[in-house]
Amino acid sequence: MKKLFICITLLLLCKPLFAEPVSLKVKVDKDKITIGDKIKYEVILEYDNGVEIKPYATGKNLGEFEIKDYKIGVPKKTKSGKLVSRDIYIIATFTTGEFTIPGLKIRYKGLDKQEKEISSDEIKIKVESVKPGPNDKDDIRPLKNPAEIKGKVSVWVFVIFILLIVGIAAFIYLKKKKRKEDKPALPPAPAEEIARNALKALKEMKLIEKGFLKEYYIKLSDIIRAYIENRYRIFAMDRTTWELFQEMKSKRIERLHVDKINYFLEDCDMVKFAKYTPIQKEIEEAYIKAEEIVDITTPKQTLESLRGA
């Protein structure tokens, strides 16, 4: 009995030595909402003092949901000596269905200087359409029977007939005009030429050196979005990255190109909307990735002619 007590005591004393130096927990305040409702999504990270947490992009890992507001917590020391950070994101979606927020992955370097990774659980959320309330009334009423016109045909009937013909003609004209506007107009110069000139001009602006990091990423993102419009003739400027990703997939654009564009725009979004501050190497790589997107999506014949010029 005494030996058993000693063994249990030793196990309890040794347990902290084998405990993970980092714990990660994510949670939401509700898992069932109606379309447009806001959800509070929390990321709680607890780690030992001395552990180096690698930068992580929560906004890239929210699936169908978009960030409406956020608060990045400053790590605080607990009584046990650990550090705890609590990030809060207000998210929402305007699509109905059952969605999954993927598990968040965070890399860190432990006290042994070995790089490791920790993951959180997935979160499932059901989004329903807004249901009518008890006081809502049915606004749609059945059509009335055609009124009978008695007597001789007056001049007003002729006027109404003319107006009807004019209305139908206007409807047909506007419909044809809308079809022509369904796709962006072709650019006055080749899409790749416009993008390369814009990238060169952006570099010459020296926004990074002047401290305008967010403005730099906004312009860099807009250059690639404008290029996508000109290259594939799909609207890209006023769409979210997720919406544009879905549109490019539906157009059967080469998946490798679609993924590369999507990852690039998500990285830009983290700086634009989530206050992520990239290091110098990441800033330089973002510009290189923008050039690569233009290169790999330019038709081979065009690219070869440019290189030979």
Backbone torsions as a table, in degrees:
resi	resn	phi	psi	omega
1	MET	NA	-40.8	179.8
2	LYS	-64.9	-39.3	179.5
3	LYS	-65.4	-38.4	179.1
4	LEU	-63.9	-42.4	179.2
5	PHE	-62.1	-41.2	179.7
6	ILE	-64.7	-41.2	-179.4
7	CYS	-63.8	-43.3	179.6
8	ILE	-64.4	-41.8	179.5
9	THR	-61.6	-43.3	179.4
10	LEU	-64.5	-38.6	179.0
11	LEU	-63.6	-42.0	179.5
12	LEU	-66.1	-36.6	179.5
13	LEU	-71.7	-33.6	-176.9
14	CYS	-85.3	-16.4	-175.6
15	LYS	-55.1	-44.2	179.8
16	PRO	-60.4	-27.2	-179.0
17	LEU	-67.3	-28.6	-177.9
18	PHE	-102.2	0.0	-179.2
19	ALA	-70.7	149.4	178.3
20	GLU	-66.2	136.9	-179.0
21	PRO	-74.9	-12.8	-178.0
22	VAL	-133.9	134.4	172.6
23	SER	-125.0	141.6	-176.1
24	LEU	-129.8	132.0	179.2
25	LYS	-138.7	134.3	174.3
26	VAL	-122.2	148.3	179.8
27	LYS	-155.8	159.4	175.8
28	VAL	-125.4	156.8	-178.3
29	ASP	-82.7	-13.2	175.3
30	LYS	-159.2	143.2	-178.3
31	ASP	-111.7	8.2	176.4
32	LYS	-141.7	118.7	-175.6
33	ILE	-137.9	170.2	170.2
34	THR	-100.1	160.2	-173.6
35	ILE	-56.1	132.6	-179.8
36	GLY	89.9	-14.0	178.8
37	ASP	-64.9	151.3	-180.0
38	LYS	-98.1	143.4	179.9
39	ILE	-120.3	139.4	173.7
40	LYS	-93.1	115.6	-178.4
41	TYR	-109.6	119.1	-176.2
42	GLU	-111.4	139.7	174.1
43	VAL	-117.8	113.7	-177.2
44	ILE	-111.9	117.6	-176.6
45	LEU	-119.9	122.1	178.7
46	GLU	-120.7	131.0	-176.3
47	TYR	-151.5	158.6	-178.8
48	ASP	-69.0	147.9	175.3
49	ASN	-63.9	127.6	-177.7
50	GLY	107.0	-15.2	176.6
51	VAL	-77.9	134.9	-179.7
52	GLU	-98.7	114.4	179.3
53	ILE	-88.5	125.9	178.1
54	LYS	-75.5	149.8	177.9
55	PRO	-57.6	136.7	179.4
56	TYR	-131.9	147.2	-175.1
57	ALA	-110.7	93.1	-179.3
58	THR	-63.7	-37.4	-176.5
59	GLY	-64.0	-19.4	179.5
60	LYS	-84.4	-1.2	-169.1
61	ASN	-124.0	31.5	-174.4
62	LEU	-111.0	7.8	175.9
63	GLY	60.0	-122.3	-175.4
64	GLU	-76.9	-12.4	-173.6
65	PHE	-88.0	149.4	178.5
66	GLU	-115.7	147.5	178.5
67	ILE	-80.8	123.7	177.2
68	LYS	-99.7	-29.7	177.8
69	ASP	-161.1	163.2	-178.7
70	TYR	-159.6	161.5	175.3
71	LYS	-145.7	114.7	-179.2
72	ILE	-89.8	117.4	-176.5
73	GLY	-78.1	147.5	175.5
74	VAL	-87.0	130.4	-179.7
75	PRO	-56.2	133.3	179.6
76	LYS	-120.9	147.3	-178.0
77	LYS	-87.2	133.8	179.3
78	THR	-92.7	174.7	179.5
79	LYS	-64.4	-28.3	-179.1
80	SER	-80.9	-3.7	178.7
81	GLY	95.3	-5.0	178.7
82	LYS	-81.7	165.5	175.9
83	LEU	-108.2	139.0	-179.7
84	VAL	-129.6	129.6	173.9
85	SER	-120.4	143.1	-178.5
86	ARG	-131.1	109.2	177.7
87	ASP	-100.8	136.5	-178.7
88	ILE	-120.8	128.6	178.2
89	TYR	-122.3	132.5	173.1
90	ILE	-96.7	116.0	-174.0
91	ILE	-123.1	160.3	179.4
92	ALA	-158.6	164.3	174.5
93	THR	-145.4	154.4	179.4
94	PHE	-117.2	30.9	177.0
95	THR	-125.6	135.6	179.0
96	THR	-87.9	156.1	178.6
97	GLY	137.5	-174.3	176.6
98	GLU	-105.3	121.1	-174.9
99	PHE	-121.0	158.3	179.1
100	THR	-123.9	125.1	170.3
101	ILE	-85.6	114.1	-176.0
102	PRO	-60.4	157.6	176.5
103	GLY	-62.8	140.1	179.9
104	LEU	-84.7	133.0	178.9
105	LYS	-110.8	129.1	-179.7
106	ILE	-128.2	130.7	177.5
107	ARG	-97.6	147.6	180.0
108	TYR	-150.3	161.8	176.7
109	LYS	-114.4	116.3	-175.7
110	GLY	-75.2	-176.8	179.6
111	LEU	-65.3	-21.7	177.3
112	ASP	-85.3	5.4	178.7
113	LYS	67.4	12.2	176.0
114	GLN	-90.4	135.4	-179.5
115	GLU	-83.7	130.8	-177.6
116	LYS	-134.5	176.0	-178.5
117	GLU	-137.2	142.8	176.3
118	ILE	-128.4	144.2	-176.8
119	SER	-124.7	151.2	175.4
120	SER	-100.1	171.6	178.0
121	ASP	-78.5	158.2	173.0
122	GLU	-74.4	156.6	176.7
123	ILE	-127.0	125.7	179.4
124	LYS	-99.1	134.8	-178.6
125	ILE	-133.5	133.5	178.9
126	LYS	-103.0	128.0	-179.7
127	VAL	-115.4	120.3	-178.5
128	GLU	-111.0	159.6	176.1
129	SER	-74.8	159.9	-178.9
130	VAL	-72.2	124.7	-178.8
131	LYS	-86.9	145.4	178.8
132	PRO	-65.2	142.1	179.4
133	GLY	-81.4	169.8	-178.6
134	PRO	-64.8	-23.8	-177.9
135	ASN	-93.2	-5.5	179.2
136	ASP	-70.5	136.4	-179.9
137	LYS	-111.1	157.0	179.2
138	ASP	-76.7	114.6	-177.9
139	ASP	-85.8	-13.8	-176.3
140	ILE	-92.9	121.4	-179.7
141	ARG	-112.7	154.3	179.8
142	PRO	-66.2	151.6	-180.0
143	LEU	-69.3	143.8	176.2
144	LYS	-81.6	156.3	177.0
145	ASN	-67.1	150.2	179.7
146	PRO	-59.8	136.6	179.1
147	ALA	-76.2	140.8	178.7
148	GLU	-84.0	136.0	178.7
149	ILE	-104.4	114.2	-178.1
150	LYS	-97.8	151.6	177.2
151	GLY	90.0	-167.3	-176.7
152	LYS	-78.7	156.1	177.6
153	VAL	-71.1	121.9	-177.7
154	SER	-91.5	175.3	179.3
155	VAL	-65.8	-26.4	180.0
156	TRP	-66.3	-34.2	177.2
157	VAL	-62.9	-39.4	179.4
158	PHE	-65.2	-41.7	179.3
159	VAL	-63.5	-43.7	179.7
160	ILE	-62.4	-39.4	179.5
161	PHE	-62.3	-44.0	178.5
162	ILE	-62.6	-44.5	179.2
163	LEU	-62.3	-36.7	178.4
164	LEU	-64.0	-43.5	178.7
165	ILE	-62.1	-43.2	178.8
166	VAL	-62.9	-40.7	179.2
167	GLY	-63.0	-43.5	179.6
168	ILE	-64.2	-42.3	179.6
169	ALA	-62.5	-41.5	179.4
170	ALA	-65.3	-40.0	178.8
171	PHE	-61.6	-45.3	179.8
172	ILE	-63.7	-40.8	-179.9
173	TYR	-63.1	-46.4	-178.6
174	LEU	-65.9	-35.5	179.4
175	LYS	-65.6	-42.8	178.0
176	LYS	-65.5	-38.1	179.2
177	LYS	-64.9	-39.8	179.4
178	LYS	-64.1	-38.5	179.2
179	ARG	-61.5	-37.4	178.9
180	LYS	-68.6	-28.8	-177.7
181	GLU	-90.6	1.8	-178.0
182	ASP	-65.1	-24.1	179.4
183	LYS	-121.9	144.3	178.5
184	PRO	-59.4	147.0	178.0
185	ALA	-66.3	150.6	178.9
186	LEU	-63.7	140.7	-179.3
187	PRO	-69.4	154.7	-179.5
188	PRO	-68.4	-20.8	178.0
189	ALA	-129.8	162.9	178.5
190	PRO	-54.2	141.8	-175.6
191	ALA	-57.6	-41.8	-178.1
192	GLU	-67.0	-32.6	179.1
193	GLU	-68.1	-43.3	178.3
194	ILE	-61.5	-44.8	-177.5
195	ALA	-65.6	-44.4	-178.9
196	ARG	-64.8	-39.3	177.7
197	ASN	-65.5	-38.5	179.8
198	ALA	-67.7	-40.0	178.5
199	LEU	-64.9	-40.6	178.4
200	LYS	-63.6	-43.2	179.6
201	ALA	-64.5	-37.9	178.5
202	LEU	-62.4	-42.7	179.2
203	LYS	-63.0	-39.1	-178.9
204	GLU	-70.5	-18.2	178.0
205	MET	-71.8	-22.1	177.6
206	LYS	53.7	45.4	-179.6
207	LEU	-65.8	-37.4	-179.4
208	ILE	-63.4	-45.5	179.8
209	GLU	-62.1	-29.4	-179.2
210	LYS	-86.9	-3.8	177.4
211	GLY	90.9	9.6	-179.3
212	PHE	-96.2	69.2	-175.2
213	LEU	-67.2	-49.8	-178.0
214	LYS	-62.2	-43.0	179.6
215	GLU	-61.8	-37.2	178.8
216	TYR	-61.5	-46.4	-178.2
217	TYR	-70.0	-32.6	176.6
218	ILE	-63.3	-46.3	-179.9
219	LYS	-67.1	-40.1	179.6
220	LEU	-62.7	-43.6	177.9
221	SER	-64.1	-42.5	-178.8
222	ASP	-65.5	-34.8	178.3
223	ILE	-61.8	-45.4	-179.5
224	ILE	-70.3	-37.3	177.6
225	ARG	-64.1	-42.5	177.8
226	ALA	-64.1	-37.5	178.1
227	TYR	-63.5	-41.3	179.1
228	ILE	-61.7	-42.7	177.1
229	GLU	-58.6	-47.5	-176.6
230	ASN	-71.1	-35.6	-177.2
231	ARG	-75.1	-47.7	-172.4
232	TYR	-106.1	-5.0	179.9
233	ARG	58.0	48.0	172.9
234	ILE	-129.5	144.3	-179.6
235	PHE	-69.3	128.7	-175.2
236	ALA	-129.8	-21.2	-170.9
237	MET	-69.9	-38.7	-173.7
238	ASP	-103.6	16.6	179.5
239	ARG	-106.0	152.5	173.0
240	THR	-71.5	163.1	179.0
241	THR	-59.9	-38.8	179.9
242	TRP	-64.8	-44.2	179.6
243	GLU	-63.3	-41.5	179.6
244	LEU	-66.8	-38.8	177.5
245	PHE	-59.7	-45.2	179.2
246	GLN	-65.1	-39.6	-179.9
247	GLU	-65.5	-42.5	179.7
248	MET	-65.0	-38.0	177.2
249	LYS	-64.3	-39.6	-178.8
250	SER	-67.8	-25.0	179.2
251	LYS	-83.5	1.4	179.3
252	ARG	57.4	38.0	171.7
253	ILE	-72.0	149.0	-176.6
254	GLU	-51.4	127.0	-171.7
255	ARG	-60.4	-36.0	178.8
256	LEU	-60.3	-40.6	179.3
257	HIS	-69.4	-42.3	-179.7
258	VAL	-60.2	-46.4	-179.4
259	ASP	-63.5	-42.0	-178.9
260	LYS	-63.3	-42.7	177.9
261	ILE	-64.5	-43.3	-178.3
262	ASN	-62.7	-45.7	179.7
263	TYR	-63.2	-40.1	179.7
264	PHE	-62.5	-47.8	-178.4
265	LEU	-67.1	-34.7	177.1
266	GLU	-64.7	-40.2	177.0
267	ASP	-62.0	-41.1	178.0
268	CYS	-64.6	-39.9	-179.9
269	ASP	-61.5	-35.6	-179.3
270	MET	-63.3	-35.9	178.0
271	VAL	-78.0	-38.3	-176.6
272	LYS	-71.2	-40.4	-170.3
273	PHE	-116.5	-24.2	-172.9
274	ALA	-110.7	13.3	176.1
275	LYS	57.6	29.1	176.3
276	TYR	-78.3	131.0	179.8
277	THR	-106.7	106.4	-178.7
278	PRO	-75.5	155.7	175.0
279	ILE	-80.5	170.8	-175.7
280	GLN	-58.2	-39.6	-179.4
281	LYS	-63.0	-40.4	179.6
282	GLU	-67.0	-35.9	178.3
283	ILE	-64.1	-44.9	179.3
284	GLU	-64.8	-40.0	-180.0
285	GLU	-66.0	-34.0	179.3
286	ALA	-61.3	-42.6	179.1
287	TYR	-65.3	-42.4	179.2
288	ILE	-62.9	-41.0	179.3
289	LYS	-63.4	-37.5	177.9
290	ALA	-62.6	-43.7	177.4
291	GLU	-63.4	-39.2	-179.7
292	GLU	-64.9	-38.6	179.0
293	ILE	-60.8	-43.6	178.2
294	VAL	-63.9	-42.6	-177.8
295	ASP	-64.2	-48.8	-172.8
296	ILE	-74.6	-19.6	-179.4
297	THR	-99.4	-5.4	174.9
298	THR	-76.5	131.4	178.3
299	PRO	-51.7	139.7	-173.0
300	LYS	-56.2	-41.6	-179.0
301	GLN	-62.4	-41.8	178.7
302	THR	-64.4	-43.0	-178.3
303	LEU	-64.1	-42.2	-179.7
304	GLU	-65.6	-38.7	179.3
305	SER	-67.0	-36.3	178.2
306	LEU	-66.7	-41.4	-179.3
307	ARG	-69.4	-30.4	-178.7
308	GLY	-80.9	-17.6	-178.1
309	ALA	-70.8	NA	NA
